[in-house]
Amino acid sequence: MTRDLVNEDVLAVPPVCSPSRAGLITGCLPPRIGINHVLFPADPEGLNPREYTLPALFRDAGYRTMIVGKWYCGDQADFLPCRYGFDRYYGLPYSNDMGRQAGGPSYPPLPLMENDAVLEEQPDQRALTERHAEQCVRFIRESVAVGQRFFLYFGQTHAHLPLYAAERFTKESENGDFGACMAEADWACAVIAAELDRLGIREDTLFLFTSDNGSRGDHGASNAPLRGGKFTTWEGGMRVPLLACWPGHIPAGSIQHTIFSHIDFLPTFARMLG
């Protein structure tokens, strides 16, 4: 399905992760907010906490907010997710390739964080997706239990290099580790969708799936038939699929041929929220 939609439903994004994510949550072109490059561990730069953000928009409208997974807009105390309107955070502050496994003892340990605290150093990455999915389900259940609407941002680690998937998916994959990671990412989405069904709130929930940039086009991945890939401004680096599910509001199987940018999310949701 994704292969068919990539030529039709178009989301325009920057070709690297930090600018893409910063633009998504601020509704601003990344150079305007000073995030026009990839942020690294202990980077003194980060997203300005004075920027108004997507989670702040939902929080101000009475929603509970949480981010699970990759953040990538700064790992110093002033730049962690709870400074930007997220009530809770569970995940990695930067890319999964930026831990001790990347550069030896001179690199800081890859931190798994909860809010502002480090829970674990160099966690088993093959178990991360399951742990992330568990946190998503817990947050949804807690929100419904207290009768509050929620905004959940799930930044999956897959399929960023290095590729780590749970053993079950590697055994079943017909496309190596990349296929296993994509299958596990799909499984995590299915877990969340099943929970929405179980709680009877699927028709009240807008579910969006997209990517931060095109892939490098190796280790089993491909941007074909688009030219270029990650780090390039050809379509292979900046044009990604956008899938939306909202029963009763978005007809199943429909395709939109318009171009949409990641910076359009915030003003679009602002209008929906009134």
C-alpha positions in Angstrom: 0.0 0.0 0.0 2.8 2.4 0.9 4.5 1.8 -2.5 1.3 2.7 -4.3 0.6 5.8 -2.2 4.1 7.3 -2.4 3.4 8.6 -5.9 0.0 10.1 -4.9 -0.2 11.3 -1.3 2.8 13.6 -1.0 4.3 15.1 2.1 7.2 17.5 1.5 9.8 17.4 4.3 13.5 18.4 4.7 15.9 15.6 3.7 17.4 15.1 7.2 15.8 14.4 10.6 16.4 17.2 13.1 15.1 20.0 10.7 12.2 17.8 9.7 11.1 17.2 13.3 11.6 20.8 14.4 9.6 22.0 11.4 6.8 19.5 12.1 6.2 20.6 15.7 6.6 24.4 15.1 5.0 24.9 11.7 8.0 26.9 10.7 10.6 26.5 8.0 13.6 25.0 9.8 16.1 27.7 8.9 13.8 30.3 10.4 14.1 28.5 13.8 17.8 27.8 13.5 17.6 24.0 13.0 19.0 23.4 9.6 21.4 20.6 10.4 21.4 17.3 12.3 21.9 17.7 16.1 24.4 15.4 17.8 24.8 14.2 21.4 25.8 17.0 23.8 25.1 19.6 21.0 24.9 23.0 22.6 22.1 23.9 20.2 18.5 22.9 20.2 15.0 24.1 19.5 14.3 27.4 21.2 11.9 26.7 24.1 10.0 29.9 23.4 8.7 28.5 20.1 5.0 27.7 20.1 4.6 24.0 19.2 2.1 21.4 18.1 2.0 19.7 21.6 1.5 23.1 23.2 -1.4 23.7 20.8 -3.1 20.5 21.9 -2.3 21.1 25.6 -3.9 24.5 25.5 -7.0 22.9 24.0 -7.3 20.6 26.9 -5.5 17.5 25.6 -3.1 15.3 27.4 0.2 15.1 25.4 3.0 12.6 25.2 6.0 11.8 22.9 7.3 8.3 22.7 10.4 7.4 20.8 12.9 9.6 19.0 12.9 13.3 19.8 16.0 14.8 18.0 15.5 18.5 18.7 18.2 18.8 21.4 19.4 16.6 24.2 20.5 19.2 26.8 18.1 20.0 29.7 16.7 23.1 28.2 15.8 21.3 25.0 14.1 18.2 26.2 10.5 17.5 25.1 8.7 18.4 28.3 9.8 22.0 27.7 7.6 22.3 24.5 4.1 21.2 25.7 4.6 17.5 26.1 3.3 16.3 29.5 5.4 13.1 29.3 8.3 11.7 27.4 9.7 8.2 26.9 12.3 7.4 24.4 15.7 8.4 22.9 16.7 12.1 22.7 18.6 11.5 19.4 19.3 8.9 16.7 19.9 5.3 17.7 23.2 5.2 15.9 24.7 7.9 18.2 25.7 5.8 21.2 28.7 3.9 22.3 28.3 1.5 19.4 29.0 4.4 17.0 32.2 5.9 18.2 33.6 3.8 21.1 34.1 5.1 24.7 34.5 8.8 23.5 30.7 8.8 22.7 28.2 9.1 25.5 26.0 6.1 26.2 22.7 6.0 24.2 20.2 7.1 26.8 16.6 5.8 27.2 14.8 8.6 29.0 11.6 9.1 30.9 10.7 12.8 31.1 14.0 14.4 32.1 15.7 11.3 33.7 17.8 8.6 32.1 16.2 5.3 32.7 18.9 3.1 31.1 22.1 3.5 29.2 22.7 1.6 25.9 19.3 -0.2 26.0 18.7 -3.4 24.0 17.6 -1.9 20.7 15.9 -5.1 19.6 13.4 -4.6 22.5 12.8 -0.8 22.0 9.8 -0.9 19.7 7.9 -3.3 22.0 8.7 -1.0 25.0 7.6 2.1 23.0 4.4 0.4 21.9 3.7 -0.5 25.6 4.1 3.1 26.6 1.8 4.3 23.8 -1.0 1.9 24.9 -0.5 2.8 28.6 -0.9 6.5 27.8 -4.0 6.0 25.7 -5.6 3.8 28.4 -4.8 6.3 31.1 -6.2 9.2 29.0 -9.5 7.4 28.3 -9.8 6.3 32.0 -9.7 10.0 33.2 -12.0 11.1 30.3 -9.4 13.3 28.6 -8.6 13.7 24.9 -5.0 13.0 24.0 -2.3 13.9 21.5 0.3 11.1 21.1 3.5 11.6 19.0 5.2 8.3 18.3 8.6 8.7 16.7 9.6 5.2 15.8 13.3 4.2 15.7 12.7 2.1 12.6 14.1 2.0 10.1 17.1 4.2 10.9 20.5 2.5 10.7 21.8 0.5 12.5 18.9 -1.9 12.0 17.6 -3.7 15.1 14.5 -5.7 15.0 13.1 -8.3 17.5 14.0 -11.9 16.7 10.4 -12.8 15.7 10.5 -10.3 12.8 14.0 -11.2 11.7 13.0 -14.8 11.4 10.0 -14.0 9.3 11.5 -11.3 7.1 12.0 -11.9 3.3 14.0 -8.6 3.0 16.6 -9.1 5.7 16.9 -6.7 8.7 15.3 -3.8 6.8 12.2 -5.9 6.1 12.1 -7.0 9.7 12.3 -3.4 11.0 9.5 -2.3 8.7 7.3 -5.3 9.8 7.9 -4.4 13.4 7.1 -0.7 12.8 3.9 -1.9 11.1 3.2 -4.2 14.1 3.6 -1.3 16.5 1.0 0.8 14.6 -1.3 -2.2 14.6 -1.0 -2.5 18.4 -2.1 1.1 18.8 -4.9 0.7 16.3 -6.2 -2.4 18.1 -6.2 -0.5 21.4 -8.3 2.3 19.9 -10.7 -0.4 18.7 -10.8 -2.1 22.1 -11.6 1.2 23.8 -14.2 2.1 21.2 -12.5 5.4 20.2 -11.3 4.7 16.7 -13.9 7.0 15.1 -12.9 9.7 17.5 -9.2 9.4 16.7 -7.2 10.8 13.7 -4.3 8.4 13.1 -1.5 9.7 10.9 1.6 7.9 9.6 4.5 9.5 7.7 8.3 9.8 7.7 10.8 12.5 8.4 12.8 12.1 5.2 13.6 9.7 2.4 15.9 6.8 3.0 19.6 6.4 2.0 18.5 3.7 -0.3 20.7 0.9 1.0 20.4 -2.1 3.4 17.3 -3.2 1.6 15.5 0.2 1.4 14.6 2.0 -1.8 13.1 5.4 -2.8 12.3 4.1 -6.3 11.0 5.4 -8.6 12.0 8.8 -7.1 15.5 10.2 -7.7 17.9 10.8 -4.9 17.6 10.0 -1.2 18.4 11.2 2.3 20.6 14.4 2.4 19.5 15.4 -1.1 16.8 17.8 -2.3 15.7 15.5 -5.1 12.3 14.0 -4.5 13.8 10.8 -3.0 15.0 12.8 -0.1 12.0 15.1 0.5 8.9 13.3 -0.8 7.4 10.8 1.6 4.1 9.0 2.0 1.4 10.4 4.3 -1.3 7.9 5.4 -4.3 9.1 7.3 -7.0 7.0 9.0 -10.1 8.5 10.5 -13.3 6.3 10.1 -16.4 8.3 9.4 -14.3 11.4 8.3 -11.8 10.2 5.7 -13.2 7.7 3.1 -11.2 4.4 3.2 -8.9 4.0 0.2 -9.2 7.6 -1.0 -6.2 9.4 -2.5 -5.4 13.1 -2.4 -3.2 14.4 -5.2 -2.2 17.7 -3.4 1.2 18.5 -2.0 1.2 18.9 1.8 4.2 20.0 3.9 5.2 19.0 7.4 4.9 22.7 8.4 1.2 22.5 7.5 0.3 20.2 10.4 0.3 22.9 13.1 -1.9 25.5 11.3 -4.2 22.7 10.0 -4.8 21.3 13.6 -5.1 24.9 14.9 -8.0 25.4 12.5 -9.6 22.0 13.4 -9.3 22.9 17.1 -10.9 26.3 16.6 
